[in-house]
């Protein structure tokens, strides 16, 4: 189930998003300008599509993963390959962008 998260997620929302991947990770798309995320799809592209339908600009949406048990953020996704934005690999390369993504993910998904 793909959920768009604008406020800190509840435990129930985290559980719903984790169902698609066996609860070991949650695939995400993060809009770094609007500071919202979509999570829970089988593919990062599913989450990206949900944000685009919600009004995000594609250039602002990046793929990541949340590992709830380890409380870690992963930065690899096929939607991150963007030569026009100087990101040539699956992994988000720019340290400032990685920091923005991690901050948003932690603010919205790191439940006490």
KOLFIKOL-994278 format. One line per 8 residues: their letters; for each residue x, y, z of N, C-alpha, C. Coordinates in nm, 2 decimals. Layout:
BEGIN
a	X:Y:Z:X:Y:Z:X:Y:Z  ...
REM end
This chain:
BEGIN
xxxxxxxx	0.08:-0.12:0.00:0.00:0.00:0.00:0.09:0.12:0.00  0.07:0.21:-0.09:0.14:0.34:-0.10:0.07:0.45:-0.03  0.14:0.51:0.07:0.09:0.62:0.15:0.17:0.74:0.12  0.11:0.85:0.11:0.18:0.98:0.11:0.18:1.03:0.25  0.30:1.06:0.30:0.32:1.10:0.44:0.37:1.25:0.44  0.29:1.33:0.51:0.32:1.47:0.52:0.35:1.51:0.66  0.31:1.43:0.76:0.33:1.45:0.90:0.40:1.32:0.95  0.46:1.32:1.07:0.52:1.20:1.12:0.43:1.08:1.11
xxxxxxxx	0.48:0.97:1.06:0.40:0.85:1.04:0.37:0.78:1.17  0.25:0.72:1.17:0.22:0.63:1.29:0.28:0.50:1.27  0.28:0.42:1.38:0.33:0.28:1.37:0.24:0.20:1.27  0.11:0.23:1.27:0.02:0.16:1.17:0.06:0.19:1.03  0.09:0.32:1.00:0.13:0.36:0.86:0.26:0.29:0.82  0.35:0.28:0.91:0.48:0.22:0.88:0.46:0.07:0.85  0.37:0.00:0.93:0.34:-0.14:0.91:0.28:-0.16:0.77  0.18:-0.07:0.74:0.12:-0.08:0.61:0.22:-0.06:0.49
xxxxxxxx	0.31:0.04:0.50:0.41:0.06:0.40:0.50:-0.06:0.39  0.53:-0.12:0.50:0.63:-0.23:0.50:0.58:-0.36:0.45  0.45:-0.37:0.43:0.39:-0.50:0.38:0.44:-0.53:0.24  0.47:-0.44:0.15:0.51:-0.47:0.02:0.64:-0.53:0.01  0.73:-0.51:0.11:0.86:-0.57:0.10:0.90:-0.66:0.22  0.80:-0.71:0.29:0.83:-0.80:0.40:0.88:-0.73:0.52  0.85:-0.60:0.53:0.88:-0.52:0.65:1.03:-0.51:0.68  1.12:-0.55:0.60:1.26:-0.53:0.62:1.31:-0.40:0.57
xxxxxxxx	1.24:-0.34:0.47:1.26:-0.21:0.42:1.14:-0.15:0.36  1.13:-0.02:0.35:1.02:0.05:0.29:1.08:0.13:0.17  1.03:0.10:0.05:1.07:0.18:-0.06:1.00:0.31:-0.06  1.08:0.41:-0.09:1.03:0.55:-0.08:1.06:0.63:-0.21  0.98:0.74:-0.22:1.01:0.85:-0.31:0.99:0.97:-0.22  1.09:1.06:-0.23:1.09:1.18:-0.14:1.09:1.31:-0.23  1.00:1.40:-0.20:1.00:1.53:-0.27:1.07:1.62:-0.18  1.20:1.66:-0.22:1.28:1.74:-0.13:1.24:1.88:-0.12
xxxxxxxx	1.16:1.93:-0.21:1.11:2.07:-0.20:0.98:2.08:-0.12  0.89:1.99:-0.14:0.76:1.99:-0.06:0.78:1.92:0.08  0.89:1.85:0.10:0.92:1.78:0.22:0.81:1.68:0.26  0.77:1.60:0.16:0.67:1.49:0.17:0.74:1.36:0.11  0.68:1.25:0.15:0.73:1.13:0.09:0.61:1.03:0.06  0.64:0.94:-0.03:0.54:0.83:-0.06:0.62:0.71:-0.03  0.55:0.61:0.03:0.62:0.49:0.07:0.53:0.37:0.06  0.59:0.25:0.04:0.51:0.13:0.04:0.49:0.06:-0.09
xxxxxxxx	0.54:0.11:-0.20:0.52:0.04:-0.32:0.62:-0.07:-0.34  0.59:-0.16:-0.44:0.69:-0.26:-0.47:0.81:-0.20:-0.54  0.79:-0.09:-0.61:0.90:-0.02:-0.68:0.91:0.12:-0.64  1.03:0.18:-0.64:1.04:0.32:-0.61:0.95:0.40:-0.71  0.94:0.35:-0.84:0.87:0.42:-0.94:0.72:0.43:-0.90  0.67:0.33:-0.83:0.53:0.34:-0.79:0.51:0.46:-0.69  0.60:0.47:-0.60:0.60:0.58:-0.50:0.62:0.72:-0.57  0.71:0.72:-0.67:0.73:0.84:-0.75:0.60:0.88:-0.82
xxxxxxxx	0.53:0.79:-0.88:0.41:0.82:-0.95:0.30:0.87:-0.86  0.30:0.82:-0.74:0.20:0.87:-0.64:0.23:1.02:-0.61  0.36:1.05:-0.59:0.39:1.19:-0.56:0.37:1.28:-0.68  0.39:1.23:-0.80:0.37:1.31:-0.92:0.22:1.34:-0.93  0.14:1.24:-0.91:-0.01:1.26:-0.91:-0.05:1.36:-0.80  0.02:1.37:-0.70:-0.01:1.46:-0.58:0.04:1.60:-0.61  0.11:1.63:-0.72:0.16:1.76:-0.75:0.30:1.79:-0.74  0.38:1.68:-0.72:0.53:1.70:-0.71:0.59:1.72:-0.85
xxxxxxxx	0.70:1.79:-0.86:0.77:1.80:-0.99:0.88:1.68:-0.99  0.89:1.62:-1.10:0.98:1.50:-1.11:1.12:1.53:-1.07  1.17:1.65:-1.10:1.31:1.69:-1.07:1.33:1.70:-0.92  1.22:1.71:-0.84:1.24:1.72:-0.69:1.22:1.59:-0.62  1.19:1.48:-0.70:1.15:1.35:-0.63:1.27:1.25:-0.65  1.32:1.20:-0.54:1.43:1.11:-0.54:1.39:0.98:-0.47  1.45:0.87:-0.51:1.43:0.74:-0.45:1.52:0.71:-0.33  1.46:0.64:-0.23:1.54:0.60:-0.12:1.47:0.48:-0.05
xxxxxxxx	1.53:0.42:0.05:1.48:0.31:0.13:1.49:0.35:0.28  1.39:0.30:0.35:1.40:0.32:0.50:1.40:0.17:0.56  1.51:0.15:0.64:1.52:0.02:0.70:1.48:0.04:0.85  1.35:0.01:0.88:1.30:0.05:1.01:1.37:-0.02:1.13  1.41:-0.14:1.12:1.48:-0.21:1.23:1.62:-0.15:1.26  1.69:-0.12:1.15:1.82:-0.06:1.17:1.82:0.09:1.18  1.70:0.15:1.15:1.68:0.29:1.15:1.79:0.36:1.06  1.80:0.31:0.94:1.89:0.36:0.84:1.82:0.40:0.71
xxxxxxxx	1.88:0.49:0.64:1.83:0.53:0.51:1.93:0.48:0.40  1.87:0.42:0.30:1.95:0.38:0.18:1.92:0.48:0.07  2.01:0.50:-0.02:2.00:0.61:-0.12:2.00:0.55:-0.26  1.97:0.43:-0.29:1.98:0.37:-0.42:1.84:0.34:-0.48  1.83:0.38:-0.60:1.70:0.36:-0.68:1.73:0.39:-0.82  1.66:0.31:-0.91:1.68:0.34:-1.05:1.62:0.48:-1.09  1.53:0.53:-1.01:1.47:0.66:-1.05:1.57:0.77:-1.02  1.68:0.74:-0.95:1.79:0.84:-0.93:1.89:0.86:-1.04
xxxxxxxx	1.88:0.78:-1.14:1.97:0.79:-1.26:1.92:0.91:-1.34  1.99:1.03:-1.33:1.95:1.15:-1.39:2.06:1.23:-1.44  2.10:1.20:-1.56:2.22:1.27:-1.62:2.19:1.43:-1.62  2.07:1.47:-1.65:2.04:1.61:-1.65:2.06:1.68:-1.52  2.06:1.61:-1.41:2.07:1.66:-1.28:2.21:1.61:-1.22  2.30:1.57:-1.31:2.43:1.53:-1.27:2.44:1.42:-1.17  2.34:1.33:-1.18:2.34:1.21:-1.09:2.34:1.09:-1.19  2.45:1.03:-1.21:2.47:0.93:-1.31:2.46:0.78:-1.26
xxxxxxxx	2.43:0.76:-1.13:2.42:0.63:-1.08:2.29:0.61:-1.01  2.27:0.49:-0.96:2.15:0.45:-0.88:2.15:0.53:-0.75  2.27:0.55:-0.70:2.29:0.62:-0.57:2.28:0.77:-0.58  2.22:0.84:-0.48:2.22:0.98:-0.48:2.36:1.02:-0.45  2.42:1.10:-0.54:2.57:1.13:-0.53:2.60:1.26:-0.45  2.52:1.36:-0.46:2.55:1.49:-0.40:2.52:1.48:-0.24  2.63:1.51:-0.16:2.61:1.50:-0.02:2.50:1.59:0.04  2.48:1.71:-0.01:2.38:1.80:0.04:2.24:1.74:0.01
xxxxxxxx	2.22:1.68:-0.11:2.09:1.62:-0.14:2.07:1.50:-0.05  2.17:1.42:-0.03:2.16:1.30:0.06:2.11:1.35:0.20  2.18:1.45:0.25:2.14:1.50:0.38:2.00:1.55:0.39  1.95:1.62:0.28:1.81:1.67:0.28:1.72:1.55:0.28  1.75:1.45:0.20:1.66:1.33:0.19:1.66:1.26:0.33  1.77:1.24:0.39:1.78:1.17:0.52:1.70:1.25:0.63  1.72:1.38:0.63:1.65:1.46:0.73:1.49:1.44:0.71  1.44:1.45:0.59:1.30:1.43:0.57:1.25:1.29:0.61
xxxxxxxx	1.33:1.19:0.57:1.29:1.05:0.60:1.28:1.04:0.75  1.39:1.08:0.82:1.39:1.06:0.96:1.28:1.14:1.03  1.25:1.26:0.99:1.14:1.34:1.05:1.01:1.28:1.03  0.99:1.21:0.92:0.86:1.16:0.89:0.84:1.01:0.93  0.95:0.93:0.93:0.94:0.79:0.96:1.00:0.74:1.08  1.09:0.81:1.15:1.15:0.76:1.26:1.06:0.77:1.39  0.99:0.67:1.41:0.89:0.67:1.52:0.96:0.63:1.65  0.94:0.72:1.75:1.00:0.70:1.88:1.02:0.56:1.92
REM end
